């Protein structure tokens, strides 16, 4: 299991964190993953869901999360900026 943090208030993009976490979990460089995140989920929607408004107000509830499978990993993104990737397939 790999856990990463992103900061929605600093405009960190969860889509970038997902790729980094999955690459780390699979023991690969992000550029060497066998799939792209855009094939799995709408990355713009994911980033917007966990972004803050121009006034700095979160767009989602503090306990919101999204779960999906990407490149052999179960991924959960939480609105507090926590992201967990867990391998579901052996390499």
Backbone bond lengths (Angstrom), bond angles and torsions (degrees), N, CA, C in turn:
res aa  C-N    CA-C-N  psi(-1)  N-CA   C-N-CA  omega(-1)  CA-C   N-CA-C  phi
1 X - - - 1.445 - - 1.531 107.92 -
2 X 1.324 115.61 132.51 1.453 122.02 177.70 1.516 108.76 -117.45
3 X 1.322 116.68 130.27 1.460 122.20 178.32 1.522 108.97 -117.45
4 X 1.315 116.11 131.04 1.460 122.39 175.37 1.516 108.60 -127.67
5 X 1.293 115.50 161.29 1.463 121.81 176.46 1.528 108.89 -119.48
6 X 1.309 116.42 144.38 1.454 121.91 169.90 1.517 106.37 -132.54
7 X 1.314 117.22 156.66 1.461 120.75 -175.81 1.525 110.15 -116.68
8 X 1.333 117.30 98.72 1.460 119.98 -179.66 1.530 113.06 -57.11
9 X 1.327 117.31 -32.46 1.468 120.61 -179.78 1.529 111.34 -68.06
10 X 1.337 117.45 -25.72 1.462 121.81 177.41 1.523 111.73 -93.53
11 X 1.317 115.86 9.19 1.468 122.47 179.84 1.533 112.68 68.31
12 X 1.332 117.06 22.71 1.462 119.93 172.42 1.522 108.13 -63.03
13 X 1.312 117.11 140.22 1.456 120.44 -178.41 1.522 110.50 -96.49
14 X 1.332 117.18 122.45 1.455 119.37 178.70 1.522 112.63 -61.89
15 X 1.323 118.46 -28.68 1.465 119.64 179.38 1.530 111.03 -62.10
16 X 1.309 117.60 -37.75 1.466 121.41 177.28 1.527 109.64 -68.13
17 X 1.320 116.55 -41.14 1.460 120.77 179.07 1.526 111.06 -64.27
18 X 1.330 117.93 -37.46 1.466 120.99 177.91 1.517 110.31 -60.06
19 X 1.307 117.21 -48.84 1.469 120.79 -178.99 1.527 110.27 -62.29
20 X 1.316 117.58 -43.12 1.465 120.95 178.96 1.526 111.11 -62.54
21 X 1.332 116.86 -44.47 1.469 120.72 -178.06 1.524 111.55 -66.12
22 X 1.314 117.23 -44.03 1.463 120.45 -179.93 1.523 110.28 -65.93
23 X 1.310 117.33 -42.00 1.462 120.22 177.55 1.528 110.40 -59.96
24 X 1.319 117.12 -44.50 1.466 120.75 178.43 1.523 110.91 -63.09
25 X 1.314 116.83 -43.39 1.468 120.96 -179.36 1.525 111.32 -63.73
26 X 1.327 117.14 -35.70 1.463 121.57 -178.67 1.530 112.14 -88.40
27 X 1.345 117.20 -4.14 1.460 120.64 179.39 1.516 113.37 70.13
28 X 1.313 115.98 34.83 1.462 121.49 -178.30 1.520 110.51 -129.63
29 X 1.309 114.82 164.34 1.462 120.01 169.74 1.523 107.55 -76.21
30 X 1.310 116.92 148.70 1.467 120.74 -179.82 1.524 111.54 -55.90
31 X 1.309 116.76 -34.11 1.468 121.00 -179.56 1.526 112.75 -73.93
32 X 1.342 117.72 -9.85 1.461 121.44 -178.78 1.524 113.75 -106.86
33 X 1.321 118.10 14.26 1.459 119.99 175.79 1.524 109.41 -72.29
34 X 1.335 115.54 149.56 1.463 120.88 -176.67 1.522 114.08 -81.57
35 X 1.315 118.34 -3.50 1.457 121.32 -178.31 1.529 109.04 -144.07
36 X 1.321 115.05 167.41 1.461 119.00 178.07 1.524 108.86 -113.13
37 X 1.304 115.33 148.19 1.459 120.03 -178.52 1.525 110.93 -63.28
38 X 1.326 117.45 -34.34 1.463 121.49 -179.28 1.524 112.13 -62.97
39 X 1.334 117.90 -23.42 1.464 121.27 176.17 1.523 111.93 -75.45
40 X 1.328 116.91 -16.96 1.459 122.58 -173.77 1.520 113.16 -103.93
41 X 1.324 116.12 -42.07 1.463 120.63 -172.99 1.528 108.95 -147.20
42 X 1.301 116.06 153.17 1.467 120.99 176.03 1.526 107.52 -73.62
43 X 1.326 116.52 103.08 1.462 120.75 -173.84 1.526 112.35 -65.78
44 X 1.314 117.04 -33.41 1.466 119.59 178.29 1.527 109.94 -65.19
45 X 1.329 116.47 -42.41 1.466 120.33 178.10 1.530 110.93 -65.01
46 X 1.336 116.95 -41.30 1.463 120.42 178.12 1.527 110.57 -60.72
47 X 1.320 116.56 -47.07 1.468 120.39 179.73 1.527 111.40 -63.36
48 X 1.328 116.94 -42.19 1.469 120.32 179.90 1.520 111.88 -66.99
49 X 1.321 117.02 -37.70 1.463 121.19 -178.83 1.526 111.47 -58.68
50 X 1.332 116.42 -39.65 1.454 120.28 -175.75 1.527 113.18 -103.71
51 X 1.305 117.13 14.96 1.467 120.46 177.38 1.526 109.76 -88.76
52 X 1.310 115.17 173.73 1.458 120.59 175.13 1.523 108.57 -109.17
53 X 1.309 115.91 157.27 1.455 120.64 177.25 1.533 108.81 -70.36
54 X 1.335 117.88 167.71 1.464 119.34 176.60 1.536 112.88 -56.26
55 X 1.323 116.56 -25.19 1.467 120.53 178.13 1.531 112.18 -83.33
56 X 1.353 117.01 -0.82 1.457 120.23 178.25 1.513 114.82 88.27
57 X 1.324 117.87 10.74 1.464 122.55 -179.22 1.532 109.08 -90.52
58 X 1.337 118.25 129.51 1.468 120.10 177.49 1.521 111.47 -59.50
59 X 1.326 116.47 144.40 1.475 121.45 179.92 1.530 112.48 -82.98
60 X 1.329 117.41 -18.16 1.461 120.50 -177.39 1.516 110.72 -121.97
61 X 1.322 114.89 163.25 1.468 120.66 175.95 1.526 109.70 -62.22
62 X 1.325 117.27 153.27 1.472 120.77 -178.76 1.526 113.86 -61.62
63 X 1.321 118.18 -22.55 1.463 120.20 -178.43 1.527 112.69 -106.78
64 X 1.335 117.66 17.94 1.463 121.40 -179.88 1.532 110.78 -75.49
65 X 1.331 115.20 150.61 1.464 120.24 176.12 1.521 109.46 -152.93
66 X 1.316 114.86 160.61 1.457 122.83 175.77 1.520 106.97 -130.61
67 X 1.327 116.45 136.35 1.459 121.36 178.90 1.523 109.18 -123.23
68 X 1.316 116.02 139.99 1.460 121.48 175.96 1.524 108.55 -161.72
69 X 1.315 115.74 168.73 1.458 121.32 177.41 1.519 107.94 -107.52
70 X 1.330 115.48 133.29 1.457 120.99 179.68 1.520 109.64 -140.98
71 X 1.295 116.30 120.86 1.462 123.25 170.98 1.537 112.26 54.14
72 X 1.329 116.03 44.44 1.461 120.03 177.51 1.510 115.47 82.65
73 X 1.336 117.01 12.93 1.465 121.06 179.13 1.522 111.13 -130.23
74 X 1.319 115.16 141.96 1.461 120.71 168.46 1.522 106.21 -82.37
75 X 1.322 116.46 127.53 1.465 121.47 -176.20 1.521 108.98 -120.06
76 X 1.326 116.08 133.63 1.465 121.45 172.52 1.519 107.49 -126.75
77 X 1.332 114.91 126.66 1.462 121.91 178.23 1.520 106.91 -112.60
78 X 1.318 116.85 125.22 1.462 122.45 -178.85 1.528 110.16 -106.11
79 X 1.317 116.13 149.29 1.465 120.68 -178.36 1.519 113.36 -67.38
80 X 1.334 117.90 -15.45 1.469 119.33 177.49 1.528 112.13 -81.76
81 X 1.336 116.82 -0.13 1.455 120.76 177.80 1.519 114.53 98.75
82 X 1.318 116.81 5.97 1.460 121.14 177.10 1.519 109.43 -91.06
83 X 1.309 115.66 141.20 1.458 121.21 178.46 1.520 107.75 -136.04
84 X 1.315 117.31 131.49 1.467 122.30 -179.66 1.516 108.82 -123.50
85 X 1.327 116.22 129.41 1.472 122.75 175.49 1.527 107.44 -121.73
86 X 1.331 116.09 128.35 1.457 121.65 179.94 1.514 109.08 -129.27
87 X 1.328 116.46 125.08 1.459 120.87 -179.84 1.521 110.21 -61.45
88 X 1.329 115.54 134.23 1.467 121.36 177.47 1.520 111.02 -113.12
89 X 1.344 116.45 -11.33 1.460 122.18 179.38 1.513 108.15 -125.33
90 X 1.323 116.17 145.43 1.470 118.62 174.11 1.517 108.10 -86.57
91 X 1.299 114.90 146.16 1.465 121.13 -178.49 1.503 110.45 -79.65
